[in-house]
Amino acid sequence: MAAQKPNKAVRADEAIKNIRNIGIMAHIDAGKTTTTERILFFTGKTHKLGEVHEGTAVMDWMPQEQERGITITSAATTCYWREKQINIIDTPGHVDFTIEVERSLRILDGAVAVFCAVGGVEPQSETVWRQANKYNVPRIAFVNKMDRTGANFAGVLTEMKEKLVARAIPFQIPIGAEENFIGAVDLIRMKAMNWDSSDSGAPLRESDIPEELMEEATLARAQLIEAIVESDDALMTEYLDKGDLSVEAILHGTRKACISHGLIPVLCGASFKNKGVQALLDAIVDYLPSPLEVPAAQGKNPEDESKIIECNPQVDEPFAALAFKIANDSYVGSLTYFRVYSGKLTAGDMILNPASDKRERISRILRMHANKREELTEIAAGDIGAAVGLRYARTGDTFCSQKRPVVLERMTFPDPVISVAIEPKTKADEERLAESLQRLALEDPSFSVRTNDETNQMLISGMGELHLEIIVDRLKREFKVDANVGNPQVAYRETITIAVPSDLKFARQAGGRGQFAHVIMRFEPLPRGTGFIFENSIKSGLLPKEFIAAVGQGVKESLMGGIEVGYPAVDIKAILLGGSLHDVESTELAFRIAGSMAYKEAALKAKPVILEPMMACEVTCPDESMGNVIGDLNSRRGKILNLTNRHGMQVVKAEVPLAAMFGYSTSLRSSTQGRATYTMEFSKYEPVSPQISAEIKEKSGFGPPIVS
């Protein structure tokens, strides 16, 4: 079906109803970008097919993406199908860039989860699925690469149900598989869709279902209808009365069930061979919600956070939008991507950013197509666009009308788990390095820059070795800054293991008025991942509220200094049990210092330990390499959790300290002749052994030399 732009004369609410904001998400190498390229081709957005392996994919526009054949940054584009506007965000699959998926899902109304018919539900598939669950994003599934050797549609369905706990319902069943994959049965219309054996990808014809598939198709259709009517009483009555449902009723019921998370429609195809893409586009239009069909965005009044403000997707409401991505564009400078939740924005309008309490004028509004742009005069509720040159915008900020200040729910980002030291190669690069790193940190909330106060080294932190490798590469290419990079450093933490009391008086006399504070406290360990909790257990009136808050602030500030080694302290509960004050000499500052000193004194007595980040690692390898893989993981202090067989390959699941995994990709390639792959993501923090603790202390300069 030819793509059409909608008629511009449609009513405002009708225009919003015709928008689909979707993301393409999956494990690395499942075919997300290839699927997006085919969508752009079939909707007429592009007239030449781009290929990931040739470095010509439109959505992989960064030089690093084209060279490596992976997606690094989420790219946005807009296309049209059946008079519907589809805003697409193609997200990365590599775990190092999972932040791109997180911030994209925050502003999307629906998603297409792409699964490899051979690999099935792989580790990063589970991660992005959990992220979609977190933001309640309705989704459909596309089982790609049905033409590959080892393709198993039924196996992927089973894994979706078991691993993702998803109600995956097939809306198509494949006709053939591997090199014999020629089409699919449309279970709604009960017709076979046959594709040309050439690469044109256009369905040659609809035909009758092959006799050998009729029984399977009939059973699958009955299961599909049962799943739909379960969440719709009217459809259930119609089905019981007539024994079947019309095509229109099934489409209506599916849309309702998909949006309410009652089921996940599953389709199949082979994007590289252009098979199944038109049916996927139909499913996006038919099943995924418009901005009018998802709950209205809720925000808070910045003056009074107890007041909830609903931002309804209506053009005549006050303007409200969320900035979800900052990018540096070589032509227009800083680009701020945003999703409009209510009202409309016209070029030249003044907007308020409550987070920075700044007002800025929107000089230009753009619609992005990867790294190309189209100028807009205005943008309305439900749409996604980009603004040029905003000085104070940060990822997660709200833009709103000055008439109705509102702060939409901010995004939460994971802490970096790996750091490396970086320094300029020449004196001329010194100033540009700091400036360039700050610009990159603005773009990417999972990347941070800081200076170590003791060593005076500049440290950059990110989500993995590849993440930091790309940052350094971008410094050289985009910002023309050469830098030397040191060995990776791990983001260790410290904590306590036993409860310890503390009774501390702080008194200082330095001429004139002195400082006095007395606190009685107890410090207790908390479960991993809890963070810091301050609890006030003293009787009302014993200490003023501001002094109590100052004690908590003092402890919180001191946690960043660690306990023994200087790594931030976590998972600690501080309980204020009592204290006393002086009528004249007690101040907030005195109680803040007392809280800090009480923590430092108690923490050293509370049997402190060092915590290290543990990574969930999954290695897929041939049978003959499994011994080498397990032996290598054991040598890296890994704990083997599970061994399974997946499509003839062995899958080893393990928990391994991040500190032991540097250079693992090279080691794995050499020990398996390049036939193994692995994925790794942060799992949790765990205490290190006494020996490793001693090594860390010695390297940090806090412990005695280790005698071998």
Secondary structure, DSSP 8 states (H G I E B T S, - for coil): -------TTS-HHHHHHTEEEEEEEESTTSSHHHHHHHHHHHTTS-SS---TTTT--SS--SHHHHHHTS--S-EEEEEEETTEEEEEEE---SGGGHHHHHHHHHH-SEEEEEEETTTBS-HHHHHHHHHHHHTT--EEEEEE-TTSTT--HHHHHHHHHHHS---EEESEEEES-GGG--EEEETTTTEEEEE-SSTT--EEEEE---HHHHHHHHHHHHHHHHHHHTT-HHHHHHHHHHSS--HHHHHHHHHHHHHTTS-EEEEE-BGGGTBSHHHHHHHHHHHS--GGGS--EEEE-SS-TTSEEEE-S-TTS--EEEEEEEEEETTTEEEEEEEEEESEEETT-EEEETTTTEEEE---EEEEETTEEEEESEEETT-EEEEE--SS--TT-EEE-TTS--EE---------EEEEEEESSHHHHHHHHHHHHHHHHH-TT-EEEE-TTT--EEEEESSHHHHHHHHHHHHHHS---EEEEEEEE--EEE-SS-EEEEEEEEE--SSS-EEEEEEEEEEE--TT--EEEEE-S-TTSS-HHHHHHHHHHHHHHHTT-SSSSS-B-SEEEEEEEEE--TTT--HHHHHHHHHHHHHHHHHHS--EEEEEEEEEEEEE-GGGHHHHHHHHHHTT-EEEEEEEETTEEEEEEEEEGGG-TTHHHHHHHHTTT--EEEEEEEEEEE--HHHHHHHHHHHT-S-----
